Each structure stands twice: as structure tokens, then as C-alpha cells.
Amino acid sequence: TEVRVFGQNFVVEDEWQCMFDSQAVPANVISTSELLCVTRGTDGDSVVPLSVMDSAKFSFQTEVEFQFRENIVIKSVSPTLVPSTGESVITIEVHGMVVDFQYECVFGGDREGPSDPAIMINSTFLECRAPPWRPRNETFFIRSSDNVFVSEVMHLTVYDPPVFVDVAPRNFSVDESFTEMRIFADSFVDAPEYKCRLGRHDLEAHRMTRTEVACLHKRDATTLQPLNESLQVSANGQDYHDTGVRVVAFSRPEPVNITTNEGRAGIAGAVDDTDMTEQRRSSARVSHIMP
């Protein structure tokens, strides 16, 4: 890290040093009023006094305590697969953040690339929103707003959302133990974390081919109620794409027990043969006999 020390009467011809406690580093004389030092790495966090020393070993205290902190280290990123449309929320687990600092995500691997202010969830996690990109492998890193702390570069895969063709079947019974719906599109990115969503319910999903994804409804795994909703699919378990096709989930009517006038139990809509026979017997009459 570059540290600039401002003062008076720095002799340009002298060889100057910056002293971070007992650690000495060379200082470049920018002018008679400015020195430039580059710090070396330290083991862990520390606070040390800063002084400068000329070639005659005269030390000049700055009355400044210099604080060393570990550089930020990215521990995990989720998701690492994002749509090219942008606005995907990326959650980053970071070691070594200073809560009082502001951070940002810089995309494209270039210090002058597009950046997004990071939202600090807590002392360990940040959130950033990915920009719109072309589909390809991309990079990003995290830096503090003063450019002192800069993380290593991380990699993302950017994909184009699918163009949907059809969904089949478009209706099913929630009473069935297992139902498989197929989504057809121009192309589905190869990813291990596919999910489908119907209403507020997430469904297990699998990429079957480059143009086909299967969504699975298992009665024992979900509490799906009858509904009429648009089916959605996600390649990263977070960013969902709407197929634009509404799927109807219905429930079959169950038989309802009723009681007849004679007190016998029956089923709604069923014909009681015994009762009909008794009615025919009670109305029978003999008119004549031949021969």
C-alpha cells in the first residue's frame, strides 16, 4: 500500500526511509514536502507508530499510528452462474472485512470496469448486483472504496436466458403421487442446480437435453394445492425465468357419504337397487290371468 508523508524541508538528495515501528522501507522523495513509501506485508492486524528517517539516521516522528489489517479474502461466491440480463444478486462470503469501510464489486477484471456498491449483510457477507453482460466467462473482485483493500479475482459464467417453446402437460392432478412436466426451449445452459417454480412452490428439476428440462411434482415432497399459475425455471436456483405458459393443478373430487330416508348409508350419485326393488313390489297389482 502506498503511504504519502507530507512535511517540510525533505532534502531531495538524501536517502529517506519510512519506519513502521521497527520495520524500515525505502521512501521516494516526491518533493521537499512529500515522501512516498510502500508498505510491506505483516502478520495479522496491528497498530504501529510511523516515523521517517534520513540518511544520517535522524528520526522524525509523525505522531501518527499506522493500522495494518489483513487483506480481504473471498471464501465463497453464490451463484457463480448468472443470466446476461443482469440484476442477479451475488452473495459473497468475505474474510477480513472492516465493518466501518465501504466496499464495491468491480466486474470485468478491470479496475475501471463497471462497479456496484456492495451491501454489507454482516461482518462476513456482502451482496452485489451483476451488470448486464454478454454470455461468456467473466471475472470480478472486491475492493474498499479507498482502494486500500483489494481481493483476488473471482470467476462467473454468464448465460443467455432460454427462449421457451412449449410446456407439456399443462394440467395435472395434485393427487397423483408423481407428475413430470417437460419444458422445451431453444437452449438450456448446462448446470447442476435446476429448479422449477409453480406459484409459491419450488419443484425438483433436471436438465434432460440441451433443449429440454423436466419439472417433477412429488405429492410426498410438496403441499401443492389446486392452482393456475405460470411455470418458471431456474438454472442456478435463484434467478427464475417465466415460461409464459400457465399450468393448471387440480384435485379430483372424492366420493361423499350420505344417508337415505330409510337410514341406510349410501354414496352421492349412486342408485340404491334394494330401495328400487321394494318400490316396485309395493306397486305391483294383478289385473287378469290368461288362459
ChimeraX commands (.cxc) that place a marker at each C-alpha (Angstrom):
marker #1 position 0.00,0.00,0.00 radius 0.5
marker #1 position 1.28,3.44,-0.91 radius 0.5
marker #1 position 1.64,5.84,2.02 radius 0.5
marker #1 position 2.34,9.53,1.45 radius 0.5
marker #1 position 4.00,11.54,4.19 radius 0.5
marker #1 position 3.70,15.32,4.00 radius 0.5
marker #1 position 6.06,17.73,5.78 radius 0.5
marker #1 position 8.70,20.37,5.17 radius 0.5
marker #1 position 12.33,20.54,4.13 radius 0.5
marker #1 position 12.78,16.98,2.89 radius 0.5
marker #1 position 16.24,17.06,1.29 radius 0.5
marker #1 position 15.86,15.57,-2.17 radius 0.5
marker #1 position 19.46,14.31,-2.30 radius 0.5
marker #1 position 19.10,12.32,0.93 radius 0.5
marker #1 position 18.02,8.72,1.17 radius 0.5
marker #1 position 14.86,8.55,3.25 radius 0.5
marker #1 position 13.07,5.69,4.92 radius 0.5
marker #1 position 9.66,5.20,6.44 radius 0.5
marker #1 position 9.73,3.38,9.76 radius 0.5
marker #1 position 6.62,1.35,10.65 radius 0.5
marker #1 position 7.64,0.65,14.22 radius 0.5
marker #1 position 10.95,-1.19,13.65 radius 0.5
marker #1 position 10.23,-2.12,10.03 radius 0.5
marker #1 position 12.01,0.16,7.56 radius 0.5
marker #1 position 11.00,0.62,3.91 radius 0.5
marker #1 position 12.60,2.95,1.33 radius 0.5
marker #1 position 10.92,6.30,0.75 radius 0.5
marker #1 position 10.85,8.17,-2.55 radius 0.5
marker #1 position 11.22,11.93,-2.29 radius 0.5
marker #1 position 8.42,13.37,-4.40 radius 0.5
marker #1 position 9.24,16.93,-3.39 radius 0.5
marker #1 position 10.69,18.83,-0.45 radius 0.5
marker #1 position 7.26,18.47,1.20 radius 0.5
marker #1 position 6.27,14.90,0.27 radius 0.5
marker #1 position 7.61,11.36,0.70 radius 0.5
marker #1 position 6.15,8.19,-0.80 radius 0.5
marker #1 position 6.51,4.82,0.92 radius 0.5
marker #1 position 5.19,1.38,0.04 radius 0.5
marker #1 position 4.32,-0.82,2.99 radius 0.5
marker #1 position 5.32,-4.44,3.33 radius 0.5
marker #1 position 3.12,-7.27,4.47 radius 0.5
marker #1 position 2.61,-8.01,8.14 radius 0.5
marker #1 position 1.34,-10.99,10.09 radius 0.5
marker #1 position -2.22,-10.19,11.13 radius 0.5
marker #1 position -3.71,-6.91,12.35 radius 0.5
marker #1 position -1.51,-4.41,14.17 radius 0.5
marker #1 position -1.19,-0.73,15.07 radius 0.5
marker #1 position 2.32,0.76,14.86 radius 0.5
marker #1 position 3.87,4.25,15.08 radius 0.5
marker #1 position 5.05,5.82,11.83 radius 0.5
marker #1 position 8.24,7.85,11.56 radius 0.5
marker #1 position 10.65,8.88,8.80 radius 0.5
marker #1 position 14.46,8.73,8.83 radius 0.5
marker #1 position 17.04,10.46,6.68 radius 0.5
marker #1 position 20.43,9.13,5.51 radius 0.5
marker #1 position 22.08,10.48,8.68 radius 0.5
marker #1 position 19.77,8.24,10.73 radius 0.5
marker #1 position 17.91,11.18,12.19 radius 0.5
marker #1 position 14.37,10.04,13.00 radius 0.5
marker #1 position 11.36,12.34,12.74 radius 0.5
marker #1 position 8.19,11.18,14.46 radius 0.5
marker #1 position 4.94,11.78,12.58 radius 0.5
marker #1 position 2.74,11.39,15.68 radius 0.5
marker #1 position 0.63,9.07,13.53 radius 0.5
marker #1 position -0.22,5.49,14.37 radius 0.5
marker #1 position -0.50,3.33,11.29 radius 0.5
marker #1 position -3.01,0.49,11.31 radius 0.5
marker #1 position -2.27,-2.75,9.46 radius 0.5
marker #1 position -5.12,-5.10,8.66 radius 0.5
marker #1 position -5.27,-8.38,6.78 radius 0.5
marker #1 position -6.36,-8.07,3.16 radius 0.5
marker #1 position -9.85,-9.26,2.36 radius 0.5
marker #1 position -10.15,-12.85,1.14 radius 0.5
marker #1 position -13.16,-14.22,-0.71 radius 0.5
marker #1 position -14.25,-17.54,0.79 radius 0.5
marker #1 position -17.27,-18.33,-1.38 radius 0.5
marker #1 position -19.49,-16.86,-4.12 radius 0.5
marker #1 position -23.12,-17.78,-4.88 radius 0.5
marker #1 position -24.32,-18.09,-7.54 radius 0.5
marker #1 position -21.39,-18.46,-9.95 radius 0.5
marker #1 position -23.80,-18.81,-12.90 radius 0.5
marker #1 position -25.75,-15.63,-13.75 radius 0.5
marker #1 position -28.06,-14.52,-16.59 radius 0.5
marker #1 position -26.83,-11.99,-19.13 radius 0.5
marker #1 position -29.81,-9.73,-18.38 radius 0.5
marker #1 position -28.11,-8.52,-15.18 radius 0.5
marker #1 position -29.61,-7.73,-11.76 radius 0.5
marker #1 position -28.64,-11.14,-10.37 radius 0.5
marker #1 position -27.85,-10.82,-6.65 radius 0.5
marker #1 position -24.42,-12.29,-5.88 radius 0.5
marker #1 position -23.71,-13.22,-2.26 radius 0.5
marker #1 position -20.02,-13.19,-1.31 radius 0.5
marker #1 position -18.53,-14.63,1.87 radius 0.5
marker #1 position -15.50,-12.50,2.76 radius 0.5
marker #1 position -12.79,-12.85,5.41 radius 0.5
marker #1 position -11.09,-9.76,6.80 radius 0.5
marker #1 position -13.71,-7.06,6.18 radius 0.5
marker #1 position -13.66,-3.89,8.27 radius 0.5
marker #1 position -17.22,-3.03,9.24 radius 0.5
marker #1 position -16.62,0.73,9.07 radius 0.5
marker #1 position -15.39,0.56,5.46 radius 0.5
marker #1 position -17.41,0.79,2.26 radius 0.5
marker #1 position -16.88,-1.91,-0.38 radius 0.5
marker #1 position -17.79,-2.39,-4.00 radius 0.5
marker #1 position -17.77,-5.18,-6.56 radius 0.5
marker #1 position -15.80,-4.41,-9.71 radius 0.5
marker #1 position -16.85,-6.52,-12.70 radius 0.5
marker #1 position -14.83,-7.46,-15.76 radius 0.5
marker #1 position -11.44,-7.81,-14.02 radius 0.5
marker #1 position -10.53,-4.19,-14.87 radius 0.5
marker #1 position -10.09,-1.59,-12.15 radius 0.5
marker #1 position -12.01,0.82,-14.39 radius 0.5
marker #1 position -14.74,-1.73,-15.15 radius 0.5
marker #1 position -18.39,-1.40,-14.08 radius 0.5
marker #1 position -18.83,-1.48,-10.32 radius 0.5
marker #1 position -21.69,-1.86,-7.90 radius 0.5
marker #1 position -21.73,-0.69,-4.26 radius 0.5
marker #1 position -21.75,-3.75,-2.04 radius 0.5
marker #1 position -24.39,-4.16,0.64 radius 0.5
marker #1 position -22.83,-5.41,3.86 radius 0.5
marker #1 position -25.17,-8.04,5.31 radius 0.5
marker #1 position -22.92,-8.61,8.32 radius 0.5
marker #1 position -19.19,-8.79,9.07 radius 0.5
marker #1 position -18.86,-11.85,6.84 radius 0.5
marker #1 position -21.24,-11.45,3.88 radius 0.5
marker #1 position -21.65,-8.89,1.09 radius 0.5
marker #1 position -24.24,-8.65,-1.68 radius 0.5
marker #1 position -23.70,-7.13,-5.13 radius 0.5
marker #1 position -25.86,-6.95,-8.27 radius 0.5
marker #1 position -24.34,-8.21,-11.51 radius 0.5
marker #1 position -24.50,-5.88,-14.54 radius 0.5
marker #1 position -25.87,-6.90,-17.97 radius 0.5
marker #1 position -23.21,-8.92,-19.80 radius 0.5
marker #1 position -22.57,-10.87,-22.93 radius 0.5
marker #1 position -22.75,-14.65,-22.40 radius 0.5
marker #1 position -19.20,-15.78,-21.61 radius 0.5
marker #1 position -16.86,-16.37,-18.67 radius 0.5
marker #1 position -16.43,-13.17,-16.66 radius 0.5
marker #1 position -14.50,-12.05,-13.59 radius 0.5
marker #1 position -14.97,-9.69,-10.67 radius 0.5
marker #1 position -13.20,-8.63,-7.49 radius 0.5
marker #1 position -13.97,-6.67,-4.34 radius 0.5
marker #1 position -12.21,-3.52,-3.22 radius 0.5
marker #1 position -12.67,-0.99,-0.46 radius 0.5
marker #1 position -13.82,2.45,-1.52 radius 0.5
marker #1 position -10.36,3.90,-0.78 radius 0.5
marker #1 position -8.67,1.18,-2.92 radius 0.5
marker #1 position -6.59,0.02,0.06 radius 0.5
marker #1 position -8.11,-3.46,0.27 radius 0.5
marker #1 position -8.46,-5.43,-2.96 radius 0.5
marker #1 position -9.47,-9.09,-3.17 radius 0.5
marker #1 position -8.35,-11.75,-5.60 radius 0.5
marker #1 position -10.24,-12.11,-8.89 radius 0.5
marker #1 position -13.23,-14.46,-8.92 radius 0.5
marker #1 position -14.90,-16.10,-11.93 radius 0.5
marker #1 position -18.52,-16.12,-13.11 radius 0.5
marker #1 position -20.27,-17.85,-16.01 radius 0.5
marker #1 position -22.79,-15.69,-17.87 radius 0.5
marker #1 position -25.58,-17.30,-19.92 radius 0.5
marker #1 position -28.45,-16.12,-22.12 radius 0.5
marker #1 position -31.92,-16.93,-20.71 radius 0.5
marker #1 position -33.77,-19.61,-22.73 radius 0.5
marker #1 position -36.37,-18.81,-25.38 radius 0.5
marker #1 position -39.32,-21.03,-24.46 radius 0.5
marker #1 position -41.21,-23.15,-26.97 radius 0.5
marker #1 position -43.74,-25.26,-25.04 radius 0.5
marker #1 position -44.71,-26.95,-21.76 radius 0.5
marker #1 position -46.34,-30.38,-21.56 radius 0.5
marker #1 position -48.56,-31.42,-19.90 radius 0.5
marker #1 position -50.27,-28.18,-18.99 radius 0.5
marker #1 position -52.56,-29.68,-16.36 radius 0.5
marker #1 position -52.22,-32.44,-13.78 radius 0.5
marker #1 position -53.82,-33.74,-10.61 radius 0.5
marker #1 position -52.17,-32.87,-7.31 radius 0.5
marker #1 position -53.49,-36.21,-6.04 radius 0.5
marker #1 position -51.13,-38.17,-8.29 radius 0.5
marker #1 position -48.06,-39.46,-6.47 radius 0.5
marker #1 position -45.75,-38.35,-9.30 radius 0.5
marker #1 position -46.11,-35.97,-12.27 radius 0.5
marker #1 position -43.41,-34.93,-14.74 radius 0.5
marker #1 position -43.74,-31.75,-16.78 radius 0.5
marker #1 position -41.37,-31.02,-19.65 radius 0.5
marker #1 position -40.25,-27.52,-20.62 radius 0.5
marker #1 position -38.99,-27.08,-24.19 radius 0.5
marker #1 position -36.76,-24.17,-25.26 radius 0.5
marker #1 position -34.09,-23.17,-27.78 radius 0.5
marker #1 position -31.28,-23.89,-25.30 radius 0.5
marker #1 position -30.76,-24.56,-21.59 radius 0.5
marker #1 position -27.33,-23.85,-20.12 radius 0.5
marker #1 position -25.57,-26.88,-18.64 radius 0.5
marker #1 position -25.97,-26.51,-14.87 radius 0.5
marker #1 position -26.44,-28.87,-11.91 radius 0.5
marker #1 position -28.90,-26.76,-9.88 radius 0.5
marker #1 position -32.06,-26.57,-11.99 radius 0.5
marker #1 position -35.32,-25.85,-10.20 radius 0.5
marker #1 position -38.88,-25.19,-11.30 radius 0.5
marker #1 position -41.41,-22.97,-9.57 radius 0.5
marker #1 position -45.20,-23.12,-9.78 radius 0.5
marker #1 position -46.87,-20.40,-7.78 radius 0.5
marker #1 position -45.02,-20.30,-4.46 radius 0.5
marker #1 position -43.87,-23.91,-4.70 radius 0.5
marker #1 position -40.36,-24.98,-5.75 radius 0.5
marker #1 position -40.17,-28.23,-7.68 radius 0.5
marker #1 position -37.25,-30.55,-8.33 radius 0.5
marker #1 position -35.90,-30.24,-11.89 radius 0.5
marker #1 position -33.36,-31.86,-14.19 radius 0.5
marker #1 position -31.81,-30.78,-17.49 radius 0.5
marker #1 position -32.61,-33.72,-19.78 radius 0.5
marker #1 position -31.11,-32.39,-23.01 radius 0.5
marker #1 position -29.86,-29.07,-24.36 radius 0.5
marker #1 position -33.46,-28.14,-25.25 radius 0.5
marker #1 position -35.47,-29.88,-22.52 radius 0.5
marker #1 position -35.89,-29.63,-18.74 radius 0.5
marker #1 position -38.09,-31.91,-16.63 radius 0.5
marker #1 position -40.01,-30.50,-13.64 radius 0.5
marker #1 position -41.10,-33.08,-11.06 radius 0.5
marker #1 position -44.10,-32.86,-8.77 radius 0.5
marker #1 position -43.96,-35.44,-5.97 radius 0.5
marker #1 position -47.01,-35.49,-3.74 radius 0.5
marker #1 position -44.99,-36.55,-0.69 radius 0.5
marker #1 position -42.42,-33.75,-1.21 radius 0.5
marker #1 position -44.76,-30.74,-1.66 radius 0.5
marker #1 position -48.04,-29.44,-0.27 radius 0.5
marker #1 position -49.23,-28.23,-3.66 radius 0.5
marker #1 position -52.84,-27.05,-3.71 radius 0.5
marker #1 position -55.05,-26.64,-6.81 radius 0.5
marker #1 position -53.85,-23.59,-8.75 radius 0.5
marker #1 position -53.49,-21.94,-12.14 radius 0.5
marker #1 position -50.03,-20.37,-12.39 radius 0.5
marker #1 position -47.26,-19.68,-14.88 radius 0.5
marker #1 position -44.43,-22.24,-14.74 radius 0.5
marker #1 position -40.93,-20.84,-14.12 radius 0.5
marker #1 position -37.48,-22.43,-14.33 radius 0.5
marker #1 position -34.07,-21.55,-12.85 radius 0.5
marker #1 position -30.58,-22.73,-13.80 radius 0.5
marker #1 position -28.92,-21.50,-10.58 radius 0.5
marker #1 position -31.68,-21.97,-8.01 radius 0.5
marker #1 position -32.09,-18.21,-7.65 radius 0.5
marker #1 position -32.88,-16.42,-10.92 radius 0.5
marker #1 position -36.15,-17.71,-12.37 radius 0.5
marker #1 position -37.30,-17.35,-15.99 radius 0.5
marker #1 position -41.02,-17.32,-16.78 radius 0.5
marker #1 position -42.11,-19.76,-19.50 radius 0.5
marker #1 position -45.25,-17.71,-20.13 radius 0.5
marker #1 position -47.29,-20.96,-20.01 radius 0.5
marker #1 position -49.93,-21.39,-17.30 radius 0.5
marker #1 position -50.21,-24.81,-15.73 radius 0.5
marker #1 position -53.41,-25.97,-14.02 radius 0.5
marker #1 position -53.04,-28.19,-10.96 radius 0.5
marker #1 position -56.40,-29.67,-9.94 radius 0.5
marker #1 position -57.74,-32.06,-7.32 radius 0.5
marker #1 position -60.13,-34.92,-8.13 radius 0.5
marker #1 position -63.46,-34.84,-6.24 radius 0.5
marker #1 position -63.78,-37.52,-3.59 radius 0.5
marker #1 position -66.98,-39.60,-3.00 radius 0.5
marker #1 position -69.25,-38.13,-0.30 radius 0.5
marker #1 position -71.18,-40.41,2.10 radius 0.5
marker #1 position -74.91,-39.62,2.54 radius 0.5
marker #1 position -77.78,-41.21,4.46 radius 0.5
marker #1 position -81.05,-42.29,2.71 radius 0.5
marker #1 position -84.50,-41.66,4.14 radius 0.5
marker #1 position -84.58,-45.23,5.45 radius 0.5
marker #1 position -81.38,-44.55,7.44 radius 0.5
marker #1 position -79.05,-46.64,5.25 radius 0.5
marker #1 position -75.69,-45.15,4.29 radius 0.5
marker #1 position -75.10,-44.56,0.59 radius 0.5
marker #1 position -72.81,-42.72,-1.82 radius 0.5
marker #1 position -73.82,-39.50,-3.53 radius 0.5
marker #1 position -74.85,-40.15,-7.09 radius 0.5
marker #1 position -75.25,-43.94,-6.57 radius 0.5
marker #1 position -78.52,-45.82,-7.20 radius 0.5
marker #1 position -79.88,-47.93,-4.31 radius 0.5
marker #1 position -81.09,-51.11,-6.07 radius 0.5
marker #1 position -82.67,-52.52,-2.90 radius 0.5
marker #1 position -84.83,-49.45,-2.41 radius 0.5
marker #1 position -85.97,-49.50,-6.05 radius 0.5
marker #1 position -86.93,-53.20,-5.80 radius 0.5
marker #1 position -89.07,-52.52,-2.72 radius 0.5
marker #1 position -90.82,-49.67,-4.53 radius 0.5
marker #1 position -91.63,-51.96,-7.48 radius 0.5
marker #1 position -93.00,-54.66,-5.14 radius 0.5
marker #1 position -95.21,-52.24,-3.26 radius 0.5
marker #1 position -96.82,-51.02,-6.53 radius 0.5
marker #1 position -97.43,-54.44,-8.10 radius 0.5
marker #1 position -101.16,-55.38,-8.87 radius 0.5
marker #1 position -102.77,-58.44,-10.57 radius 0.5
marker #1 position -105.18,-57.48,-13.33 radius 0.5
marker #1 position -106.10,-60.82,-15.04 radius 0.5
marker #1 position -104.80,-64.29,-15.95 radius 0.5
marker #1 position -104.77,-65.93,-19.40 radius 0.5
marker #1 position -105.78,-68.53,-20.34 radius 0.5
marker link #1:1,2 radius 0.2
marker link #1:2,3 radius 0.2
marker link #1:3,4 radius 0.2
marker link #1:4,5 radius 0.2
marker link #1:5,6 radius 0.2
marker link #1:6,7 radius 0.2
marker link #1:7,8 radius 0.2
marker link #1:8,9 radius 0.2
marker link #1:9,10 radius 0.2
marker link #1:10,11 radius 0.2
marker link #1:11,12 radius 0.2
marker link #1:12,13 radius 0.2
marker link #1:13,14 radius 0.2
marker link #1:14,15 radius 0.2
marker link #1:15,16 radius 0.2
marker link #1:16,17 radius 0.2
marker link #1:17,18 radius 0.2
marker link #1:18,19 radius 0.2
marker link #1:19,20 radius 0.2
marker link #1:20,21 radius 0.2
marker link #1:21,22 radius 0.2
marker link #1:22,23 radius 0.2
marker link #1:23,24 radius 0.2
marker link #1:24,25 radius 0.2
marker link #1:25,26 radius 0.2
marker link #1:26,27 radius 0.2
marker link #1:27,28 radius 0.2
marker link #1:28,29 radius 0.2
marker link #1:29,30 radius 0.2
marker link #1:30,31 radius 0.2
marker link #1:31,32 radius 0.2
marker link #1:32,33 radius 0.2
marker link #1:33,34 radius 0.2
marker link #1:34,35 radius 0.2
marker link #1:35,36 radius 0.2
marker link #1:36,37 radius 0.2
marker link #1:37,38 radius 0.2
marker link #1:38,39 radius 0.2
marker link #1:39,40 radius 0.2
marker link #1:40,41 radius 0.2
marker link #1:41,42 radius 0.2
marker link #1:42,43 radius 0.2
marker link #1:43,44 radius 0.2
marker link #1:44,45 radius 0.2
marker link #1:45,46 radius 0.2
marker link #1:46,47 radius 0.2
marker link #1:47,48 radius 0.2
marker link #1:48,49 radius 0.2
marker link #1:49,50 radius 0.2
marker link #1:50,51 radius 0.2
marker link #1:51,52 radius 0.2
marker link #1:52,53 radius 0.2
marker link #1:53,54 radius 0.2
marker link #1:54,55 radius 0.2
marker link #1:55,56 radius 0.2
marker link #1:56,57 radius 0.2
marker link #1:57,58 radius 0.2
marker link #1:58,59 radius 0.2
marker link #1:59,60 radius 0.2
marker link #1:60,61 radius 0.2
marker link #1:61,62 radius 0.2
marker link #1:62,63 radius 0.2
marker link #1:63,64 radius 0.2
marker link #1:64,65 radius 0.2
marker link #1:65,66 radius 0.2
marker link #1:66,67 radius 0.2
marker link #1:67,68 radius 0.2
marker link #1:68,69 radius 0.2
marker link #1:69,70 radius 0.2
marker link #1:70,71 radius 0.2
marker link #1:71,72 radius 0.2
marker link #1:72,73 radius 0.2
marker link #1:73,74 radius 0.2
marker link #1:74,75 radius 0.2
marker link #1:75,76 radius 0.2
marker link #1:76,77 radius 0.2
marker link #1:77,78 radius 0.2
marker link #1:78,79 radius 0.2
marker link #1:79,80 radius 0.2
marker link #1:80,81 radius 0.2
marker link #1:81,82 radius 0.2
marker link #1:82,83 radius 0.2
marker link #1:83,84 radius 0.2
marker link #1:84,85 radius 0.2
marker link #1:85,86 radius 0.2
marker link #1:86,87 radius 0.2
marker link #1:87,88 radius 0.2
marker link #1:88,89 radius 0.2
marker link #1:89,90 radius 0.2
marker link #1:90,91 radius 0.2
marker link #1:91,92 radius 0.2
marker link #1:92,93 radius 0.2
marker link #1:93,94 radius 0.2
marker link #1:94,95 radius 0.2
marker link #1:95,96 radius 0.2
marker link #1:96,97 radius 0.2
marker link #1:97,98 radius 0.2
marker link #1:98,99 radius 0.2
marker link #1:99,100 radius 0.2
marker link #1:100,101 radius 0.2
marker link #1:101,102 radius 0.2
marker link #1:102,103 radius 0.2
marker link #1:103,104 radius 0.2
marker link #1:104,105 radius 0.2
marker link #1:105,106 radius 0.2
marker link #1:106,107 radius 0.2
marker link #1:107,108 radius 0.2
marker link #1:108,109 radius 0.2
marker link #1:109,110 radius 0.2
marker link #1:110,111 radius 0.2
marker link #1:111,112 radius 0.2
marker link #1:112,113 radius 0.2
marker link #1:113,114 radius 0.2
marker link #1:114,115 radius 0.2
marker link #1:115,116 radius 0.2
marker link #1:116,117 radius 0.2
marker link #1:117,118 radius 0.2
marker link #1:118,119 radius 0.2
marker link #1:119,120 radius 0.2
marker link #1:120,121 radius 0.2
marker link #1:121,122 radius 0.2
marker link #1:122,123 radius 0.2
marker link #1:123,124 radius 0.2
marker link #1:124,125 radius 0.2
marker link #1:125,126 radius 0.2
marker link #1:126,127 radius 0.2
marker link #1:127,128 radius 0.2
marker link #1:128,129 radius 0.2
marker link #1:129,130 radius 0.2
marker link #1:130,131 radius 0.2
marker link #1:131,132 radius 0.2
marker link #1:132,133 radius 0.2
marker link #1:133,134 radius 0.2
marker link #1:134,135 radius 0.2
marker link #1:135,136 radius 0.2
marker link #1:136,137 radius 0.2
marker link #1:137,138 radius 0.2
marker link #1:138,139 radius 0.2
marker link #1:139,140 radius 0.2
marker link #1:140,141 radius 0.2
marker link #1:141,142 radius 0.2
marker link #1:142,143 radius 0.2
marker link #1:143,144 radius 0.2
marker link #1:144,145 radius 0.2
marker link #1:145,146 radius 0.2
marker link #1:146,147 radius 0.2
marker link #1:147,148 radius 0.2
marker link #1:148,149 radius 0.2
marker link #1:149,150 radius 0.2
marker link #1:150,151 radius 0.2
marker link #1:151,152 radius 0.2
marker link #1:152,153 radius 0.2
marker link #1:153,154 radius 0.2
marker link #1:154,155 radius 0.2
marker link #1:155,156 radius 0.2
marker link #1:156,157 radius 0.2
marker link #1:157,158 radius 0.2
marker link #1:158,159 radius 0.2
marker link #1:159,160 radius 0.2
marker link #1:160,161 radius 0.2
marker link #1:161,162 radius 0.2
marker link #1:162,163 radius 0.2
marker link #1:163,164 radius 0.2
marker link #1:164,165 radius 0.2
marker link #1:165,166 radius 0.2
marker link #1:166,167 radius 0.2
marker link #1:167,168 radius 0.2
marker link #1:168,169 radius 0.2
marker link #1:169,170 radius 0.2
marker link #1:170,171 radius 0.2
marker link #1:171,172 radius 0.2
marker link #1:172,173 radius 0.2
marker link #1:173,174 radius 0.2
marker link #1:174,175 radius 0.2
marker link #1:175,176 radius 0.2
marker link #1:176,177 radius 0.2
marker link #1:177,178 radius 0.2
marker link #1:178,179 radius 0.2
marker link #1:179,180 radius 0.2
marker link #1:180,181 radius 0.2
marker link #1:181,182 radius 0.2
marker link #1:182,183 radius 0.2
marker link #1:183,184 radius 0.2
marker link #1:184,185 radius 0.2
marker link #1:185,186 radius 0.2
marker link #1:186,187 radius 0.2
marker link #1:187,188 radius 0.2
marker link #1:188,189 radius 0.2
marker link #1:189,190 radius 0.2
marker link #1:190,191 radius 0.2
marker link #1:191,192 radius 0.2
marker link #1:192,193 radius 0.2
marker link #1:193,194 radius 0.2
marker link #1:194,195 radius 0.2
marker link #1:195,196 radius 0.2
marker link #1:196,197 radius 0.2
marker link #1:197,198 radius 0.2
marker link #1:198,199 radius 0.2
marker link #1:199,200 radius 0.2
marker link #1:200,201 radius 0.2
marker link #1:201,202 radius 0.2
marker link #1:202,203 radius 0.2
marker link #1:203,204 radius 0.2
marker link #1:204,205 radius 0.2
marker link #1:205,206 radius 0.2
marker link #1:206,207 radius 0.2
marker link #1:207,208 radius 0.2
marker link #1:208,209 radius 0.2
marker link #1:209,210 radius 0.2
marker link #1:210,211 radius 0.2
marker link #1:211,212 radius 0.2
marker link #1:212,213 radius 0.2
marker link #1:213,214 radius 0.2
marker link #1:214,215 radius 0.2
marker link #1:215,216 radius 0.2
marker link #1:216,217 radius 0.2
marker link #1:217,218 radius 0.2
marker link #1:218,219 radius 0.2
marker link #1:219,220 radius 0.2
marker link #1:220,221 radius 0.2
marker link #1:221,222 radius 0.2
marker link #1:222,223 radius 0.2
marker link #1:223,224 radius 0.2
marker link #1:224,225 radius 0.2
marker link #1:225,226 radius 0.2
marker link #1:226,227 radius 0.2
marker link #1:227,228 radius 0.2
marker link #1:228,229 radius 0.2
marker link #1:229,230 radius 0.2
marker link #1:230,231 radius 0.2
marker link #1:231,232 radius 0.2
marker link #1:232,233 radius 0.2
marker link #1:233,234 radius 0.2
marker link #1:234,235 radius 0.2
marker link #1:235,236 radius 0.2
marker link #1:236,237 radius 0.2
marker link #1:237,238 radius 0.2
marker link #1:238,239 radius 0.2
marker link #1:239,240 radius 0.2
marker link #1:240,241 radius 0.2
marker link #1:241,242 radius 0.2
marker link #1:242,243 radius 0.2
marker link #1:243,244 radius 0.2
marker link #1:244,245 radius 0.2
marker link #1:245,246 radius 0.2
marker link #1:246,247 radius 0.2
marker link #1:247,248 radius 0.2
marker link #1:248,249 radius 0.2
marker link #1:249,250 radius 0.2
marker link #1:250,251 radius 0.2
marker link #1:251,252 radius 0.2
marker link #1:252,253 radius 0.2
marker link #1:253,254 radius 0.2
marker link #1:254,255 radius 0.2
marker link #1:255,256 radius 0.2
marker link #1:256,257 radius 0.2
marker link #1:257,258 radius 0.2
marker link #1:258,259 radius 0.2
marker link #1:259,260 radius 0.2
marker link #1:260,261 radius 0.2
marker link #1:261,262 radius 0.2
marker link #1:262,263 radius 0.2
marker link #1:263,264 radius 0.2
marker link #1:264,265 radius 0.2
marker link #1:265,266 radius 0.2
marker link #1:266,267 radius 0.2
marker link #1:267,268 radius 0.2
marker link #1:268,269 radius 0.2
marker link #1:269,270 radius 0.2
marker link #1:270,271 radius 0.2
marker link #1:271,272 radius 0.2
marker link #1:272,273 radius 0.2
marker link #1:273,274 radius 0.2
marker link #1:274,275 radius 0.2
marker link #1:275,276 radius 0.2
marker link #1:276,277 radius 0.2
marker link #1:277,278 radius 0.2
marker link #1:278,279 radius 0.2
marker link #1:279,280 radius 0.2
marker link #1:280,281 radius 0.2
marker link #1:281,282 radius 0.2
marker link #1:282,283 radius 0.2
marker link #1:283,284 radius 0.2
marker link #1:284,285 radius 0.2
marker link #1:285,286 radius 0.2
marker link #1:286,287 radius 0.2
marker link #1:287,288 radius 0.2
marker link #1:288,289 radius 0.2
marker link #1:289,290 radius 0.2
marker link #1:290,291 radius 0.2
view
